[in-house]
Amino acid sequence: ANILCLPARFISIKEAQEITTAFLTTAFEGGRHANRVGKISC
């Protein structure tokens, strides 16, 4: 699982919203951890 941490003192609310949107809408590329992620039940 990925975690997004944003520095509240150094970015604006608009920047935080844009970063969060990009983070949440970016597709998972797979890679070496794809098998582990596949084991997570939702």
C-alpha distances in whole Angstrom, upper triangle without the diagonal:
4,7,10,13,17,20,22,25,25,24,26,24,25,23,20,20,20,17,15,17,16,12,12,15,14,13,11,13,12,13,13,10,11,12,10,7,11,12,9,12,12
4,7,10,13,17,19,22,21,20,22,21,22,19,17,17,17,14,12,14,13,9,10,13,12,12,10,13,13,14,14,12,13,15,13,11,14,15,13,15,15
4,7,10,13,15,19,18,18,19,18,19,17,14,15,16,12,11,13,13,9,11,14,13,15,14,16,16,17,18,15,17,19,16,14,18,18,16,18,17
4,7,10,12,15,15,14,16,15,16,13,10,12,12,9,8,11,11,8,10,13,13,15,15,17,18,19,20,18,19,22,19,17,21,22,19,21,20
4,7,9,12,12,12,14,13,15,13,10,12,13,10,9,13,13,11,13,16,16,19,18,20,22,22,23,21,22,25,22,21,24,25,22,24,23
4,6,9,9,8,10,10,12,10,7,10,11,9,9,13,13,11,14,17,17,20,20,22,24,25,26,24,25,28,26,24,27,28,25,27,25
4,6,6,6,9,11,13,11,9,12,14,11,12,16,16,15,18,20,20,24,24,26,27,28,29,27,29,32,29,27,31,32,29,31,29
4,6,6,7,8,11,10,8,12,14,12,13,16,17,17,18,21,22,25,26,28,30,31,32,30,31,34,32,29,33,34,31,32,30
4,6,8,10,13,12,11,14,16,15,16,19,20,20,22,24,25,28,29,31,33,33,34,33,34,37,35,33,36,37,34,36,34
4,7,10,12,10,10,14,14,13,15,18,18,18,21,23,23,27,27,29,31,32,33,32,33,36,34,32,35,37,34,36,34
4,7,8,6,7,10,11,10,12,15,15,16,18,20,21,24,25,27,30,30,32,31,32,35,33,31,34,35,33,34,32
4,5,5,6,9,10,11,12,14,15,16,18,20,21,25,27,28,31,32,34,33,33,37,35,32,35,37,34,35,33
4,5,5,6,9,10,10,12,14,15,16,18,20,24,25,28,30,32,34,32,32,35,34,31,33,35,32,33,30
4,5,5,6,9,10,11,12,14,15,16,18,22,24,26,29,31,33,32,32,35,34,31,33,35,32,33,30
4,5,5,6,8,10,11,12,14,15,16,20,22,24,27,28,30,29,30,33,31,29,31,33,31,32,30
4,5,5,6,8,10,10,12,14,15,19,21,23,25,27,29,27,28,31,29,26,29,31,28,29,27
4,6,5,6,9,10,10,12,14,18,20,22,25,27,29,27,27,30,29,26,28,30,27,28,25
4,5,5,6,9,10,11,12,16,18,20,23,25,28,26,26,30,28,25,28,30,27,28,26
4,5,5,6,9,10,11,14,16,18,21,22,25,23,23,27,26,23,25,27,25,26,24
4,5,5,6,9,10,13,15,18,20,22,24,22,22,25,24,21,23,25,22,23,21
4,5,5,6,8,12,14,17,20,22,25,23,22,25,24,21,23,25,23,24,21
4,6,5,6,10,12,14,17,19,22,21,20,24,23,20,22,25,23,24,22
4,6,6,9,10,13,15,17,19,18,18,21,20,17,19,22,19,21,19
4,6,8,10,13,15,18,20,18,17,20,19,16,18,20,18,19,16
4,6,9,12,15,18,21,19,18,21,21,17,19,21,19,20,18
4,7,9,12,14,18,16,15,19,19,16,17,20,19,20,19
4,6,9,12,15,14,13,16,16,13,15,18,17,18,17
4,6,9,12,10,9,12,13,10,11,15,14,16,16
4,6,10,10,8,12,13,11,13,16,16,19,19
4,7,7,5,9,10,9,10,13,14,17,17
4,6,6,9,10,10,12,14,16,19,20
4,6,7,9,10,11,13,15,19,20
4,6,5,6,9,10,11,15,17
4,5,5,6,9,10,13,15
4,5,5,7,9,12,15
4,5,5,7,11,13
4,5,5,9,11
4,6,8,10
4,6,10
4,7
4
